[in-house]
């Protein structure tokens, strides 16, 4: 029992940490690229000594996969952070976490990991719940619709990041992998933000950016990457769907974004789907 609980518990802690990301971003006033770049730069700075002293280091193949994963992570953050400026927390997070659909299909095609029936049922339940959580904005036009589209594209980028991470985690240790992936993401985001004149972030935003780096990034994303060696990528993607549940709760408590009855039903479906999916995974 203890051996089975540890991976699930670590993944759950990571998802809980991730659920704070949208709220912390909403507290900032800097351009979205500046926030994403600052978050990744601080995370990479903390982990840089790990790359220098890594024993054993990543293999050449593992390093290539980590660099590619970091590129997709940068794209994911650039798209999603901007979406949070344009639409509600619930809609943005619900759409960006639809990646189990893409991960489930691509895991089968690329990694040869055929999802079980229980996992597919969990994917369908959780994605349906995520869509219900964000339904309020889906029919809107203007900036809300653009924000929803950016969040959906962010989901595609996140799917590639998870799949590459699943493959790379077979090549070497956790910390050298995340250090290189986060470092590449930081460099790309810094270049994009600098080129767009978005740097530096506003002085008052550094507290929130630091919390983003410490919680959702170093604790949240690193826990997810740890779990990728123990769970199929599609199962990890389903578990991440717990993020909109937490984000919706925090948005209600802090911003008074009151969930509708439909969103409440969505939360229930997401939780049910996570339980169903993870019960179908053998550790």
N, C-alpha and C positions, 0 to 999 in steps of 0.2 A: 504493500500500500504506500509506504513512504517513498519508494522509488518511482511510483507512478505519480505521486502528488507533486514532487519537486519540479519536474518540467512544466506541468500545468500551472503550478503556483508561480513560477518565475515568469511564464508567459502572461499570466493574469496581472502580475505586478507591472509588467511592461505596458500592457494595454491601459491600466489605470493611469500610469504616468502619461501616456500618449493623449488621454482624454483631456488633459489640461492645456494642450498646445493651442487649440483654437481660441480659448479664453485669454491666454497670455498674449497671443498675437493681437487680439481685439483691444488690449490695453495700450498698445503702441500707437504712435502717430507718424512714425517714419515711413518712407516708401516701402512697399512689400519686399522688394529685392534687397533693400538694406537690412531689413529684419532677418530675412532668410540667410543672407550672407554673414551677418553678425553671429547668428545662432550656430552656423556650421563652423565659422572661424574659431570661436571660443571652444567648441567641442574638439576640433582638430588640434588646437593648441594644447589642450589638456592631454591628448593622446599621443602627441608627437614623440615624447620620450619612449613610448612603447615601440614605435616603428624602429627607432635607432637601436634599441636594446633587444629587439625581438629574437628569442631563441626558442625553437628554430624559426627562421624567417619564413615568410610565405614563399611557396614555389613560384616559378615564373608564370605558370598558368594561373595560380591563385592570385597573383598580383594583377594580371591582366583582367581577370574577372572582377576583382575588387575595384579597379579603376573604372571599368565599365559600369558597375553597379553604382559607384559614386556619381557618375555622369547622369544616370537616370534619377538618382536621388535629388540631385541639384534641379533637374527639370521638374520633378514632382513638387518640390518646395516652391519653386518660382511660380508655378501655375496655381497651386493651392493657396499660398499666402495671399496672392492677388485676389483669388476668388472670395476670400473672407472680407475683403474691402467692399465687395459688391453685392453679397447676398447674406442670408442669416447663417448663424453658426450651425443650426440643425441641418439646413439644406446643404451647405458646403461639406460638412463632415459626412453626412449620409451619402452624398454622391462620390466623394473621394474614396470612400471605403466600399465601393461596389467592386473592388478588384478581385474578390473571390471568383467572379464569373470568368474573368480573363485568366487568372492564375489556375483555376481548375482546368480549363481547356488547354492552356499552354503547358501545364505540368504533364499532362497526358502526352501531348505531342512532342515536347522538347526533352523532358526528363524521364519519360516512360513511367511516371507515377499515376497509375489509373485510380481516380478517386472511387472510394467504395460507395455503395448505395446510401449508406448513412451519411457520408460526407456530402454527397450531392443533395440529399434532403436538407442537411444543415445549411448548405450554401443557398438553396432556394428560399428557405425560411428566413435566413438572416438578411439576404439581399432584399426580399420583399419588405421586411421590417424596416430596413434602412431607407427604402424608397418612401414608405409611409411617413417616416420621421421628417423627411425633407419635402413632402408633397406640397406644402403650402406655397412654395416659391416656383414649382415646376411650370405652372401655367402663366407665370408673370412674364412680361416682356422687359425690355430695357436692360438696366445694369444687373438686375437680379438674374435674368436669363443668361447673360454673359458670364456672371459669376458661377452659375450652375454648370455651364459648358466648360469653363476652366477647371472646375473641380472634377468633372468627368475625365478630362484629359489628364489631370493629375493622377487619377486612379489607374489609367493605362501605364503611366510612367512608374507608379508605385508597384504595379504588377511585375514589370520588367526588373525592378530593383529586388523584389522578393525572390524571383526565379533565379536571378544571377547569384543572389546571396545563398540560396539553397545549394547551388552547384559549388560555389566558392568555399562554403563551410566544410566541404568534403576534402578540401585541399590543404587546410592548415588551421591554426589556432584562431580563437575568436578575436582577441584584442588587436593583433596585427592586421587582420582583415578589416575590422571596423575603423581602425586608425587610418588606413590607406583610403578606404571608401569615403570616410568623412572628409579627409584632407582634399581629395579630388573634388568633392562636392563644394567644399569651401572655396577652392581656387576658382572654380567655374562661376560660382555665385558672386564672388568678389569682383571678378572680371566683368561680369554682366552689370552689376550694380555700379561699378566705377565708370564703365563705358556709358551708362545712362545717367550719370551725374547724381546717383542716389546716395552716395557715401559722403561723409560718415552718417550713421544713424543719429537722431536727435539725442542730446545728452540725457534727457529724462527717460529714454527708452532702454538704457543699458541694464537697468535692474530687471526688466521683463525679458530682455534678450538673454541675460545671464541665467534666469530661471528656466527659459526655454532650453538652453544648452544643458543645464544640470539635470532637469527632470525629463521632459519628453524625449530629448536627444540621447544623452549619455545613459540614462536609466531606461527609458522607454524603448528606443530603437535598438540599443545594445542588447536588452533582454529578448527582443524579438529575433535579432540575429543569432543569439544563443540558442533559441528554440528551433531555429531552422535546421539545425543538425539533428534534432530529435523528433520533429514532426514534419510531415509533408508540407510543402509550401502552401498548398490549398487549405490545409487545416489551420496554419498560422494566419492566413488571410481571413478566414472565417472568424478566428478569435479576435482579430483586430476590429471586427465589426462591433465589438463592445465599446469602441471609442465614441461613436455617436450617442450611445446611451449615456455615458458619463458626461460628454460635452453638453448634451441637452439638459441634464440635471444642473450642471454648473452654470449654464446660460440662464436657467430659470432663477437660480439663487443669486447670481451676481448682476444680471442684466434685466431680470424680470421678463425674459422671453418665455411666456407661458406656453407649455406644450398643449396642443389640442388633444381631444380624445383620440383622434386618428394617430397622432404621434405616440400617445400612450400605448395604443395597440401595436405600433411599430416597435417600441422598446421591448414589449413582451415577445414579439416574434424574433427579434434579434437574439435575445437571451435564450429562447427555446432553441433557435438554430445553432447557437454556439455549443450548447450542451449536447444536442443531437450529433453535430459534426465531430466533436472531440471524443464522444463515446464510441464512434466508429473507427478511431485511430488506435492502432497497436503500437505501444512504445517499445 
